[in-house]
Amino acid sequence: MGEPDILMYTRQWCPFCAKAKALLHAKGLEWRERDVTTDEALQQEMVERSGRRSVPEVFLEGELIGGYDDLARLNATGELDRRLGREPVELKTVYDVAIVGGGPAGLAAAMYAARKNLSVIIVAMDIGGQLGGTRSVANYPGFERISGPDLVQKFFTQADRQGVEQLIGEQVVNLRVDDRAKVLVLESQREIAAETLIIASGVQKRRLQIPGETELTGRGVVYCSTCDGPLFRDRDIAVIGGGNSGLEAALEMDGAARSVRLIARSGLSGDAVLDRFNVSGAETLAYYRALVTAFRENPAHNRYLVDELDRTVSEMERLGSA
């Protein structure tokens, strides 16, 4: 069987695109890339082929896999290897160190252990964790300012050079102790044994867990303004959440979207540095105190349903305008 045909639609500064590439790289796979950042024709091609306005969009042998989460899920269950016609990679009998989590803490621990001549394996759904979705980092030593995806790429490259073995897109579902070894049981039914286990699983992006969210993910409901925001240029959008992430997304979309509604259940709670949102003078931004209870779709647009805390959605109190 020849090399598989893998096509990935991407954008520049897209953290989930970087995570998809890291997963494929860890599996020794090559791919073709179509960067839609400045090419409207390619953007339209991607939307027509996938039915989604999000990146990355990954195709295997012309068949849509989906975004990074879809790719990682296929890999975690072993389905990706089956589609590729591959046998699972043979693992060591017992590693010196197994690390669960591929964020900054897990990668730092892996590199430190590898430099001590220990055999190390990282098991993670992605590389970089929440840092990979951060637009700008200004408090990391050695960098006055750097984007989250760029910093993650430096971590990944350094770990790779240290010989750290990586299982990306794998999910740990159980743990047991077998004599002196800790055994990780993966969703793909593979097992990893190690004398030492480090858990650095971090946190995951929060979902609303409301009706319609899963069905419309990638088709109007997205989680990364850096990746997917430009695909909604000149459209009316809503950003849900009044913390730092919500404020950053609203500011990022200001000037790109036709209008931005920032919806927060308990008002704004971001850092003071982001409070310039209130006085920036941008005319497209408005925010509301409301609770989103469901998403629904009509033939023209994706719509959200809102239960307002004090009055009906048509009478939502406009708490302020940027």
N, C-alpha and C positions, 0 to 999 in steps of 0.2 A: 504494500500500500504506500503511495507517494505521500508527500507532505500535504497536510490538510489546507484547504483554501479558507483562510480566516480574514474577514474584512471588518475593519472597525472605523466607524465615523466618530470623529473627535473634535474638540475645540482646544485652543490654547488656554492655559491656566485652569484646566479642568482636573480637579483632584481625583474624581472617579475614573476618568480616562487613564490617569497615571496608575491607579490601583489595578485596573483591568490589564494594563501592559505589564505590571509587576507580576500578576498572576500567570499570564501567558509566558513571561520570561522565566519564571520559576519552574515551569513545566517544560522548558526548552522548546517552546513553540515560536514560530515566526508569523507575522501578520502583515496585511496590507492596510494602509491608513489613508483615510480621506478627511482632511482637516476642513471643517465647514466654517471656521471662524470668520472669514471675510468673503466667502463664496456663497451667495444667496441661492445660486442654482443647485449647489451641492446640498445646502440646507433643505431645499424643497425636495430634492431626490431622496434624502434621508427620511423626511416626514412621510413621503408617499410610499416608500418601501416598508417602513416600520410602523406607520400609523402613530408615531410618538414624537413629541417635542422635548427630547431629553438626550443627553450624551453621557457616556458613549452608547452607541448602538452597535452590537456585535452580530455578525453573520458568520455561520459556519456552513461551508459548501452551499452558499446562497440561501440558507434557511435562517430566519431570525432567531437569535438566542435572547437578545434584549440588552438591558443595561448591565452595570457591574454587579448589582445584587443578583440578577438572574444568572450571570456567568458563575459567580461564586457559589450559588446554590447548586447548580449543575455539578460543579467540581466537588462540593462537599458530599453530595450523595453518590459520587462515582459515575454519574450519568455522562459527564463530559468525557471521561476516559473511554466509556463504552461507545460513545458516538465517534470518538477518534480511532476506535479499534485498538486501543492500547491496553496493555497489562499495567496494573499499578506498579509504581516504582518500588523496588526492593529497599527496605529500610534496614538500618543497623539493628543488631539483636538488642543491645542495650546502649543508650546514649549516656554520657556523663551528665548532661543537663538538657532538659526539655523546658521550653518556655511557651506558655499560652498567652498570646497577645503580640501584635506586631506594631504597637505604637512606640513612642519615644522611650518609655521605660523598658519595654521588652527588647527593643533593638539595642539599647545601651547595655543591658544585662548580657545579651547574646555576644556582643563584641568583646566585652570585658572577659567573659568566660572563654571565648575562642582564643584570645591572646594569652590565656593561661594554659594553652594546649589541651583544652577539654573538647570533647566532641559535643556539638551543640545543634539542636534543632528548634526552630520556631514553628509553632502551629497557630495560624491566625486566619480570620476571614478576609483581612486585607492588611496592607502595609501602611502605616502612618496613623491609623486610628482617626480620632476627631481632628487632630492637627492637620490632616490632609485636606480638610474642608475649610480651613481658616484662611481668610483672604490676606491678612497681613499680620506678621509677628514682629513685635518691636521690643521684646524683653528677653530674647535668647542671647546669651553671651557670644560675642564674636560677630554678631550681625546687627547693624544698626536697624535695619528693616529688611525682611525677607518674606516672601509668600509661603504659606503653609505647604503647598505642593512642592515648591522648590527645596524647602528644608527637608521634607520627607524623602525626596529623591536623593539628597546627599546622604541621609541616614542609610537608605537602601543600598546605594552604591558602596558605601563603606562596609556595611555588613557582608555584602557579596564578596568583597575583596578579602575579608577575614575568613572566608570559607564557611560561613554559617549556613547550614542546610535549612531550607525553608519549605514549608507546606502551606501555601497560600490558598485561601478559599476553602479551608477545611474547618469543620465545626466539631468541637469536643462535646460529647454527649454524656460521658460517664468517666469515672475515675475509680481505680481500685489499687490496693497494695498487694503485690505478689512477692513474698519474701522481703528482700530489701529494695525492690524496684517499685517505682510508681508507674502504673500502666494507664495511659490515656486511651479511651475508646472513642473513635471518630464516627461521625454520622455515616461515612462511607464504609464502615465496618472494619477499617484498618485499626491496628493497635500500635502504640508507641510506648516503649519502656525506657525509663531513665532512672539513674540513681538519685538525681536531684530534680525537683520540679519547682519552677518559678511561675506564679500566676500573676500576669500583668494584663488582665483582660480589659481594663479600662471601662469606658462607657460607649453607648451606641446612640445614634440619632433618635430623637423621640418622635413617635408617631402619635396622631390624634386618636387612633383606634375608633373611628366613627364610620357609619355606613357610607359606602361609595369611595372611601379612600384607596383601598387596594385596587378596585376596578379602574380607577382613573389615574393611578400612578403612571407617570410618563406621558399621559394624555391630558395634561392640564394641571395635575397635581405633581409638583416636583419639590426637591429638598435641597437644591444647591443653586443659589442665585448666580454664582460665578460660572458654573457649568451651563445652566439651562436658561438663565435670565435673558440673554441676548436673543434667544429663540422666540421671545414674547415681546419683541420690540413693537412699539406703537399699539399695544393692546392694553386693555384694562385688567389690572391684576390686583390680587389681595395677598398680603403677607400676614401670616398668623403667628403671633408671639411678640411680646413687648420687651424681651430681654436683649442682650447684646446681639445675638444672632439675628433676631427679627429686625432690630434697628439697622444693623449693617446691611441686611438684604434690602430693606426699604431704601436706604441711602444709595445702594448700588444700582437699584432699578430706577431711581429718580433720573429723569432725563432720557431714559430708554423707553420706559412704558408710557402709554398715553396718560394713565392715572394709576396711582398706588394707594390702596387702602390698607393701613396697618391696623389689624384687629387684635386686641389683647383683652383677655378676660378680666385682669386685675390692674389695668393701667400699665404705664411704662416703668421698667425696672432695670434698664441698662446702665452702664457706667456713665459717670458724669461727662467723660470725653465725648460720648455719643449724643449728649443732650443738645449739640448744635443742630440736631434734627429739628428742634423747636424754632430755631431762628435762622435757618439756612436760607430762607427766602424762596425755596423751591415751590413752585405752584402746583405740582402734580401730587403732592403728598397730603394725606389726611389720615387721622387715626381715630379709632372708635373703641369704646369699652363694650365688648360683646363676646358671646360664646358661640363658636361654630359647632353645630351639632351633626351636620351631614353634608356630603357632596352629592350633587346630581348632575346629569348631563342632558342638554337639549341639543337639537340638530345644529345649532349655530355656535354655542359656547359651552364651556364648563361653568356651572353655577354652584354657588355655595349657599346653604341655608344657615341662618343665624338666629339663635335665641338670644335676644338682647336682655341684659340684666335688668334694665329699668323700663324699657318701652319696646314697641315693635320695631322690626328692622327698618321700616320706612321712616321712623321717627328717631333713629339712632342719634344719640347725643354726639355732636362733633366736638371732641375734647380739645382739639387744636389743629392748626395747620402749619406745616413747615414753610 
